[in-house]
Amino acid sequence: METILIKDATLVNEGRKFKGSLLIRDQKIDTVYEGKVDEQQIQPSRSIDGNGLILIPGIIDDQVHFRDPGLTHKGDFRSETRAALAGGVTSVMDMPNTIPQTITREALSEKFSMVSSKSLCNYSLYMGATNDNLEELIGIDPAGVCGIKVFMGSSTGNMLVDREESLNDIFCHAPCLVAVHCEDESTIRNNSERYRERYGEDVPIKYHPQIRSEEACYLSTSLAIRLAKKYNTRLHVLHLSTARELELFENNLHHSQKRITSEVCIHHLWFDHNDYDTRGTFIKWNPAIKTSQDRHALFEGVLTNTIDIIATDHAPHTIEEKQNPYFQAPSGGPMVQHSLLAMLEFHHRNKIGIEKIVEKMCHIPADIFQVKNRGYLREGYWADLCLIDLNSSWQVSKDNILYKCGWSPFENSSFHSRITHTFVNGHLAYDNGYLDESRTGMMLEFDR
């Protein structure tokens, strides 16, 4: 039985930062040591010197689009989990808007089977809601799926849920957490026609946040919250993008006391409307990146616990696709390789503590989704771990981008931190640039 000792690192866990060591045995965390340890007494199979490094739980990203199956020219579960490992991400929850869409239990089962042979990190899948698949949703196993995804705004194919009766049924009968994309479709259509009349198909990208506006977000998020309160639904609102939406959420409750939770994505914390001039459609996301005031308010929402989770909405497209005119350029971008590094950059700017980053990207995703035995440095938990060198500067370039699409919105940006090691279920999957792809990840289990 292999044992690995990570020795003399600085451990960050459950609001504490302390010098210590951690022993991995049989894929799990065997012992967490505070202070010095006697390696001769432990006699591990392997020892890793953690001196000068930070040890945290692996990142749990509750919102990714890995494009598999059906859109694999953009990305697939093997390529994107390779990038995830390089970014310290050890568990992901993938969205249903693929080809075929994951909107039946049969499609869900087939996708799980495919993912199991390709994913290098741990994984779960969302079941997608439509206007007419309630019976499929009711029949899912809450312990085997991360949640139900409801697009209350533009989406792929028939996945827009816009009928009042359907929304009521979903919120009333959902057997597990409901995660929602909130943008009001009628508002977006009206805004789109107004700008199309003025500019034709090539609307300047700077008007994206006016088309997918604050009002569109607020109307839809308000509706989702009203429905959740009406039916006592366990609701999680994805990728908040406006200061105004924060008014709808409570900031005086611990996340464990909330029936309605929320998240923000890295791009809404990093970019704002001023960046459209230089980055164009490469920072076109839905919901749109909005004003600098919105960005500052969202960051404050993280610090005050109004916002519970930091995620990515990783959604790669090819460079050629992103270079299309406004209405043809798809929304979304790759993020999993650089999400933790971006948050650590905020730490270097004295905007957020590492303890808070770990809380929002590791602990709370595990708690909110009721992930079994992950997200913490706890004895008996699966050894999903990330080692970080906070003082190793480097620059993002095409040479070190691992996404299949080959680009990143952070290209040419410099980071002060570097991911040195990533463990998935005790397996050293990423080691200073080297990927060991000999083991695949596990399907996440949920305590429900």
N, C-alpha and C positions, 0 to 999 in steps of 0.2 A: 504494500500500500504506500503510494508516494505521499510524502509530506514536504511542504514548502514553507520555509520560514521567511517572512518579510521582516527584516530586523532594523530596529533603530530609526523608524520613520516617525513623522508627525502625523498622528491619526486625527481625523476630523469626523466626529460622529455625535449625533443627538445633542448639538449645541455646545460640544466641548472640543477642545484642541489640546492634545497631549502627546508627549513623546512615549513611544512604545513599540511593540512588535505584534505580529499576527501569524498564527500557525494555521496552514491549510492542510486538511487531512480528508481524503476520500471525497473531494469536490466541495467540501463545506468548510466554514470557519470553525476550526476546532477550539482555539484559545486566543483570546485577546489579552495581551500582556501590557500592563502600564509600567513604565520604567524599564530598567535594564533586565535582560534575560541571559541565562547561561546556555549558550548554543550547544556546548558539549553535553549538557544534561538532556537537552531535547533531542539531539542527534537527528536533524531533519535530512531527508533525501537531498534537498537542495536549499540553499540559502541565498536570499537576494538582499543586498545592502541598500536599505532605505534611508541611510543617513543623508540629510539635506533634501529629502523628498516628502511630499504630502501623500498620505494614503486615505482614500475616500471610497465609499461604496460606488459601484458602477452606476452610470447615469441610466435612468428609466425614462425613455421618450414616449409619451403617450399619444403622439400624433405624427405618423410618417406616411408617405405615399411612395412605396418602393417600386411601383409600376409593374408589378408582377402578379398575375399573368397579363399578357396581351399588349403591353406597352413597353416591352423590354428593350427597345432601342434607346429609351431614355435612362433606364436603370433596371436592375433586377435584384432579387434578394441576396445573391452572392456578392455582386459588386457593391451594393449600398451597405451591406453589413460589414464588408471589409473597411469601408470608409468610417462606419460607426465605431468599429474597434479602435481605429487610429484616433478617434475623438473621445475615447473613454466611455462610450455608450455600450451597455451590456444587455439591455432589454428594450424592445420596441413594440409598438402597437400600430398595426398597419390598417389603412383605410380601405373601404370597400369599392371605390370607384375605379375598378380595373376592368379588363375585358376577358372573361365575362364578369359582370358585377357580382359582388358577394351579397346577394339579396335572397338567396334560398339556403336552406340547411344543407342541401346537396352541394351547392357551389362552395359553401363554407368548408365542408368536409374535404372537398377536393383541393381547395386552396391550402388548408392546413397540411395535407399530405405533400403537396408540392413544396411548401415552405420548409417542412421538416428536413428535407434533403439538401437545402441550399443555404439556410440561414446560419451564419457564423455566430450570431448572438441569440439570446433568448427572445421569444416572440409571442405575440397574441394577435388576433384579428378582430376587427369590428364586423358586426352584421349590419348591413345597410338597410335603411328603411325606405320604402316608397309609399305612394298614395294607396297601394292596394296589396301589401304583403304582410298584413297584420298577423295572420295565422302562422306564417313562417317565423316572425319575431317572437311570438308567444311560446313557440316550441323549442327555443334554444336553451341550452344548459348554461345557467348563470355562472357555474363554476369553471366553465371551459372557454368563455369568450370575454374579452375585456369590456365590451359594451355594445350599445346600439348607436349607430351614427345616423343623425338626421340632418340633411342639408336643407336649411330654411333659407336658401338663396340659390343662386345659379350653381349648377352642378353638371356632372357628366350624364348624358342620356336622360333616363326617366327618373333620376334619383332626387329631383326637387320635390319636396313634400310641401305642398301649398294649399291643400284642401283642408278646411277647418275641421271637418269630420274626421279625416285621417289623423291629423295632429292630436285631436282629443283622444282618439282611440289609442294611439301610440303612447301618449303620456299617461293615460289611465292604466294600460295593461302591460307596460314594459316590465319584463321580469328582472331587469338589472339596470345599471347606470345608463342614462341616455346622454350622449355627447352631441352637441349641436353646433353647426356652422350658422351663424346668425347674420343675415343680410336680407333686407326686405326686397323681394324680387320686383314688385311693381314700381318702387322708387328707383331702382337701378335701371329698369327699362325706360322709364320716362326721362331720366337723366341722360341715358345713352342716346336716345332719339334727339334730344336737344343738342347735344354736342355733335352728333352725326350730321344734323342739318347744317351746322356751322362749318365743320371741318371735313366732312366726308368720312372715309374709312380710316384716314391717317390722323386721328386726333392726337395732339401733343400729349405725351405721357404724363406731363405735369397735371393734367386734368383727371387723372385716374382717381385721386381721392375726392374729387367733386362728383364723379359718376358713381362710384361705390362710396357713398357719402356717409358722414356721421349720422345723418338722419336715417339712412337705410339700416345701419348697424343698430341704432338705438331702438327703432321700431321693432325689429326682429328679436333683439335680446329681451326687450320688455315683454313681448308676447310669450317667449319661451319661459320666462320667469313666472308670468301669470299662470300659464298652464301647469308648471311644476308645483306651484303653490296650491292650485286647485285640486290636483290629484296626488299631492305629496310625492311626486316623482323625484328620484335621485338624479339630479341634473348637473351636468358639467358643461359649462360654456367655453368653447374653444376660442383661441386666438383673439382676445379683446384688442381693439385698435384705437379706442377713443377715450378721452377723459370723461366724457359724458356718461358712458356706460358704467363707469365705476360707481356712479350714484346709485345704481340698482343693486349693489352687493354690500354685504355686511363686513365691517372691518373689526368688529369687537368680539368675534367668536373664533375659537380655535377651530381648525379645519375639521376636526373630528365631530364637532357639534353642528356642522353645516349640512343641510340637504341640497344646497345649491352652491356649487364651487365654480372656479374660473381659472383660466390660464392666460398667459401672454407668451408670444413667441419671440425668439431672439431678434428677428428682423425689425419688429416693432419697438424694440428697446434700443436698437443700434442705429437705424436709419430714420430720416424724416423727410418732409417734402422738399427740402433743399437739395437732397441727393438725386432727385430725378434728372436734373440738368446734366449730371455727369455719368449716371449709371443707367438711365433710360429704362427700357423694358426689363433689364436684368434685375431690377428690384420691383417688378410688377408682381404683386401678390394679391390674393383675395382673402380677407379684407385688405384694403389698400393701406400702405404706409401713409400716415397722415402728418399732422403738423408737429413742430418741435415741442409745442405745449402738450400735445397728446403724448408724445414720447416721454417727456418728463413726468407727466401724471401717471403713466403706466409704471414707470420705474418706482415712483413713490408708492404706488399700489402694491408692488412686490414687497417693499420694505415695511409697509403697515399691515401686511397680511390680508388686504382686500383681495389681492390676487394670490392664488394658492400654488400654482405650478408654472414653471418655465419649461417650454417645449420648443419644437422646431417647425412643425408643419413641412418637413423635408419633402420637396416635390420637384424632382429634376425634370428639365426639358433640355433638348439639344440647343446648341448655340444657334443653329439655323432657325429653329422654331422661335427662339426669343428675339431674333432680329426682324421678325415680321412687323408690319404696321400695327397700330394700336389694337384694333379689334381682332386681328388674327394672331397676335402674340399671346401665347398662353400665360396664365398666371402661375407663379410658384418658382421655387429655386432650391438648390441643394444646400444642406445646412448641417447634417449630423457630424461631419468630421470636425467642425469648428465651433459648435455651440458652447461646449464647456470652456474652450479657449477664449471665446468672446466674453463670457461671464467673468473669467479670471482676469481679463483685461480691465473690466470694470473694477475688480478688486484692486488691481495695481493703481487705479485712479482714485482709490479710497472712497468708492461709491457703494460698496457692498462687502460684507465679510464672507470669508469662505464658508463659515458655518451656515450662513443664510443661503448660499448657493447650493450647498449639500442638502439643506432642508427642502428647497424648491425643486431640485432636479433629481433627488434620490428618495428622501424619506416620504415626502407628501405624495408623490405619484404612487408609491407603494401603498400608502394608507388609503388614499381616495379610491383607488381601484381595487383595494383589498387583495393585493398581490401577496401570495403566500411565501414567506421566508426569504424575502429579498428587500433591498433598499437600505439596509443598515449594516454596520459592522457589529454583528451579534453572533455569539457562539451558537452553532447549530444552523445558522442561515447559510444559504448557498454562497460560495466564495466568488461573488461578482465584485471585482475590485478594480480600482484605477490608481496608479502611482503617477504623480505630477512633479515635475521640476519647475518651480516658480521662477527660476532665474536662468532661463535658457532661451534667448531671443532667436527668432527665425522669421522668415517672410513666406507668405503663401504664394505659390507660383504653380504654373502648369505642371512642373516637374514633381510636385509633391501632393497634388490633388488626386484623390482616389476615386471620386465619383465617375461613373461611366460617362456622364455628359461632358466631363473634362473641364468644367469651369466652376467658379465659386464667386459669390458676391463679395467675398473677402480677398479676392486675388489682388496681390501687391500690398496687402496690409501686413503689418508686422505685429507679432504677438510676443509678449515677454515670457510666456509659459509654454511648456511642452509636455505632452503626454508621453511617459516613458514605458509604462507597462499597463496592459489591460488583461484581467483574468475573467473568464466566463466559466462558471461552475468549476472553479479551481484549475482550469486549463489556462496556461499562459498563451493567450491567443495573439497578443501584440507585444513585441519586445523591441523598443528603440528602432522602429521602422520595419522590423521583420514580422510578417504575418504567418502564423502557424494555422493553416486551414485544415488540419487533420481531424478536427472535431466540429460537429455542428452544435448549435445551441439547443435549449430545451423549450418546449411549449410552457408558457406561464400557467400557473394554477392560481385560483382565486378562492379566498376564504369567504364563500357566500352560501 
